[in-house]
Amino acid sequence: MRASRLHQHGPTQRVRTRQAGIANAGELTLPDLEAIPSVTNRIVVNNAGIEAWTAKTAKVMLEYYFPKVGQISVSAFRRDLENFFGGILLQPTPEFLNLFGLDPSVYGHFDVSTQHNIAGKVVMEGVDCNYRQALTFLPSYARGIQVFANASLLRAKGDATATY
């Protein structure tokens, strides 16, 4: 009886997917020349030569539906990414600045932030918990009001020097 009730109100889902992603190419953001170089005041350029990342994802979800009033669910996933994007900070060379038509004497002291493909595999693992409850005890004019809460835990494993 318990197993059938769980199945009746709480389907289990298993999902396997493959995904790919690309960066926006060629965008350039210049720093404020009136301000000093800083973390928020630097040259930002998207890496037009970056390779698309690919991912294999496995996800398992358990849901339980409270008849007419709510739902609770827990899911876990693992995503194996290859060629994932990482951030890198560089000192610009005069040749780099000339590629964008920037004067090295004006922009040469600003750092450049861009992306690169992380060597090796990055693994993301996580757990999501969700709860939804209809507030059926409220007066009729408040019909349809619900409470929703969720929590997520995420862990990334890969190159310790990468920023992702």
Steps between C-alpha positions, in 0.01 A plus 500: 500500500775748591685452173186551291405810698845646445468426130148648490602831660870515433653407168872445476674653201836412351644725232817481291585787268782636286548875471732752337563869558689781332618843610398829343778584256668831442346713775739759647442713809744782566594637842424848630815696420426750780512228769793294618533136383311263729299178510200688361694730269685297240482392138254213452506309173320182403734241353385449141726193467357311795365152428144403591462306824317168511332330791355163588238530772328238713213604727275309736189653657252374756170688533210459737168677438272578791148454366366842390735704720869464426815329394842412636791393283866414528734469205868428452712552192849453365631688200833414335622798297779510245653820361316692772559874516728650759592861564853631466664836571787612278736792459441629147784508251529781243419242229180399680387861539578574134265214396215706645632838385587605856793728580748311725602826671137559607374145570825315572470527881149347513466124552308294244231255612399225258402133483691186415422132473591312816726203431354175626155427633289707739242310702199675650288315751197629681185437696176700480215487751163663427180544700171651385185530709162650411356702787151351481406619848491866388169677422357457150628841380857374560446176307803394301766640734788257540825481695809380318850433631806344348861436589792396282846369570761509224856370489743549214813289464771561246810710443565678831643805321190551282224748573158365402 
